[in-house]
Amino acid sequence: MGTQEAINNIIRLVGGQGNINKVWHCMTRLRFDLIDDNKVDQNEIKKLPGVLGAQLQSDQFQVIIGPKVNTWYEHMLSVMDDNAPSETESAKGRKSLVSLFMDTVSGVFGPIVPAIAGAGMIKGLLAGLIALKVVSAKSETVMIIDLIASGVFYFLPFFLAVSASKIFKTNEYLAAAIAACLMYPSLIDAAKALATHQEGAVSALWLLNAIPVSVFNYSASVIPVIFSILTLSYIHRWVDSIMPDVLKTVFTPTLTLFIGALAALVVIGPIGIWLGKGLALFIEGLFSVSASFAGLIVGAIRPIAILTGMHHAMTPIALQNFSDRGYDMLMPMMFMANMAIAGATFAIWRLSKDRQEKTVTLSAAISALLGITEPALFGVLTRYKKAFIAATVASSLASAFIAFFGVRLYGYILSSIFSLPAYIGPYFMFALAGVAMALVLSFVLTTLLVGKERAEQKP
């Protein structure tokens, strides 16, 4: 039986195209969002040549293929048509908004996990070498290695745009063009000028002296790009439906790009950025109530803030604290969140049976331990919601614990396991206990929650 025949059988055994809401893939698995899970014949799917396993997990039906999953996915796309119901029509009625959001983020980030995992590992190792003073932070060697590691994160909107275009079924080149608008140097330079209070800096650029385009730096942003491409998909379909056939070739992409770019620059992008700023103000208010209470809340929202790209809003608060007070209590909480994410990811690594998945998961876990959590969050924890919850709980409790004892930093440093020497002093033992709590608690909770879920799914 060839790959194409196996794909046809998979489609039939999951209930046919009419039962498939959405399909995407990660490093080793085809992932299905189905309308009716009861129509799936798991046992027959497991018997297909080339299929290493199948399971229903976290509202997804997963077919384990291994390293050849991308080839299988391309074969599947070649036989899928547009008759299957879209996620906007059916999934909303059967999933919570949180599940929809997590599935969408997982679907968008799944294909680009190799890039962010590789870059994250390089970035984390480099940070460790700098912290241990093996290399000088100002050397040209570090500069070159950093540009290799940081390029993926800086230009993340382009990766997200192309991947999201496949999830939302729109033109990937138009999607990349939208990302290019958000990343255009004149906009980023204007944002940097505003941030550094340069003379002549402006907070908005005006189109026809009537429409404001707010000046923001969208590099490494997540939510503005994903929602901009979602909007683009609707705009593209609408423009194409009203455009006469003779004009479609030229004017459909023209009008789609113009309207989509304006929507991203004027509405969607600024909303995403202002949500982040609102988060920053909210955190400042929490510290005025109680440091422990702030730790409980900050620890809880930190993982989802990283997931949405709003975590950057916390950094200016920390920097301002260093300037005003000479110390900061927020960054230690960020440290606890990173360790909790690492602990949950290590647990998934231990629970994984597939060799390829174990390799990717271990890399993501080590990267999180070294302070780069995106590979772990986007590549692993969005696929295991109970693991994400476990990491959030551990992050919250560990952050509240260190805040109660007043753990603080006196200078900015990456939230990595190599950051521990920076805590040496009166608060070191409490920082060490917090790291242990975050790692162990998230590991144990993930093992219990995800392990129990897997045990219940075994035939």
Sequence and secondary structure as in RCSB ss.txt:
>XXXX:A:sequence
MGTQEAINNIIRLVGGQGNINKVWHCMTRLRFDLIDDNKVDQNEIKKLPGVLGAQLQSDQFQVIIGPKVNTWYEH
MLSVMDDNAPSETESAKGRKSLVSLFMDTVSGVFGPIVPAIAGAGMIKGLLAGLIALKVVSAKSETVMIIDLIAS
GVFYFLPFFLAVSASKIFKTNEYLAAAIAACLMYPSLIDAAKALATHQEGAVSALWLLNAIPVSVFNYSASVIPV
IFSILTLSYIHRWVDSIMPDVLKTVFTPTLTLFIGALAALVVIGPIGIWLGKGLALFIEGLFSVSASFAGLIVGA
IRPIAILTGMHHAMTPIALQNFSDRGYDMLMPMMFMANMAIAGATFAIWRLSKDRQEKTVTLSAAISALLGITEP
ALFGVLTRYKKAFIAATVASSLASAFIAFFGVRLYGYILSSIFSLPAYIGPYFMFALAGVAMALVLSFVLTTLLV
GKERAEQKP
>XXXX:A:secstr
  HHHHHHHHHHHTT GGGEEEEEE SSEEEEEES GGG  HHHHHTSTT  EEEEETTEEEEE  TTHHHHHHH
HHHH  TTS  HHHHHHHHS HHHHHHHHHHHHHGGGHHHHHHHHHHHHHHHHHHHTTSS TTSHHHHHHHHHHH
HHHHTHHHHHHHHHHHHTTS HHHHHHHHHHHT HHHHHHHHHHHTT TT  SEEEETTTEEEE    TT  HHH
HHHHHHHHHHHHHHHHHS GGGHHHHHHHHHHHHHHHIIIIIIHHHHHHHHHHHHHHHHHHHHH HHHHHHHHHH
HHHHHHHHTGGGGHHHHHHHHHHHHS BSHHHHHHHHHHHHHHHHHHHHHH   HHHHHHHHHHHHHHHTT  HH
HIIIIITT HHHHHHHHHHHHHHHHHHHHTT  BSS    SGGGGGGG STTHHHHHHHHHHHHHHHHHHHHHHH
HHHHHHH  
